[in-house]
């Protein structure tokens, strides 16, 4: 399929029935990566097929070095100052899929890694009317709180390795620099504020997320507007590309489904 002269792949589950609206997952790859790598890393195709969900796999455009990227924030990863409007493009992707397939609007979710995680946050900020929830692995919010004015509550799950040396868990730079980014904790806390959460962060039950035995620390903000919630899953000593368990897609889709609109 294509919108705005850009193609994207749409995987339709084998049991799709136009008479029964289904959820839609949009997967966003990281900087220099591509949709196939993101799909394989998260295990999205197999899990969305099992659950009967639509899966959209778009590609970022190429920069002057030939690397695929998303124009998400000044921190990551529009290094050549391209004017490409990836937020608008992905909004159009969602609208196009909804025009051709029966999509449950309360179960439209964006999941992304690194640069794709940054863009997932931006999409939730700018197109909250289209998106019920996001999962960002190693991608942060904009350093400027004024850049995020969501029209509706969005369920947000931030997953981040505390040992990430590419997008550091503690953040980098200063609020005065547009190319800086906030910490994982501040990213989640800002969404808790935007979603009107009145409780937390509280400690949640640890989850097995990686194959290397790394533990996790779960922080939960609750009593949020609508059915939204905000959680931070910190992978202890985890890097930028942690070795995810084969059930990672199932784990994050369970979480998103629990907070469907």
C-alpha positions, 0 to 999 in steps of 0.5 A: 500500500502507499500514501504520499508516494511512499509505500508501506507493507500491511500484513493482514491476518489470515482470519481477517473478517471485514465484518469484525473490526480488529486492532492495528499495530504500526512498527517503527524501526530504528536509525539505519535499520529497516522494517524487516529488522524491526519486525524480526527483533520484536517478533511482530508478524507472528504475534499479530497473526496469532491475535488477528491484528493488522500490522503496518510496517513503514520505512523511514526515508534515507538521509544524505549518508543513505541511512534510513531515519525518522524525523522525530525530534532534533535529538534523533535522528534528523541529522541533515535537517530534512523537511520530511513530515514523518508524523503527518505521513504516519497519520496518513498511513493510519487513515489509509488503513482505516479507509480500506479495512475494519479497524477498531479505533480503540486498538491502534497502537504504535511500537518503535525502537530507538529512533522509531521510539522517539517517533512513537512519542511524537505521534502520540503527542500530535495524533492522540485522536488516532492512537490509543497507546504506544510502546517505546524501546530506547526512544525518548520524549522531546526535551521541550514539554511544550512540543507535546499537547495530546488531544486525548489520553494515550497509554504509554509504555517506556522500555529502556536499558539502564546501561544503554550507551546510545540513548542514555537512561539518564538522558543527555544535554540540557533543557536549553539545547533542542538536541538534548533528550530527557531521561527515561524516568522524566519521559514516563513522568511527563506522560503521567502528567499529560494523562492526568495520572494521580497515583505513582510511580509505584513499584510493579511486579518484575518481568522477564524481558530478555534472554540474558537473565537481566532483571527489570524494575517496573514503575507504574503511574495509575489513576489516569484519564480514560483507560490510559496508564503509564509504565516504565520497564527498566531493564537492569544493565540492559543495552541499546539493543537488549536480547529480547525474549521470543514472547516480547511482542506478546508481552507488550501487546497484552499490556496495550490491550489491557489499556485499549480505549 
